[in-house]
């Protein structure tokens, strides 16, 4: 393994130490696991996921408006002019 030195605020170190004690893990193990989870979560964001995949709970939540909003260029005529 490679050693990495980082600067962490004192409050975060205190919270990390408390969590390490509760979970019987070292600081290093906590940081490795947290960083791994963070990197994996952000790699998943770029694995070809579409905007639709990111906001499925919002699809269909709007009612009203023109049925051809996404396909009729007339709806874009005044876009950005206000």
Buried (B, 14 or more C-beta within 10 A) or exposed (E): EEEEEEEEEEEEEEEBEEEBEEEEBEEEEBBBEEEEEEEEEEEEEEEEEEEEEEEEEEEEEEEEEEEEEEEEEEEEEEEEEE
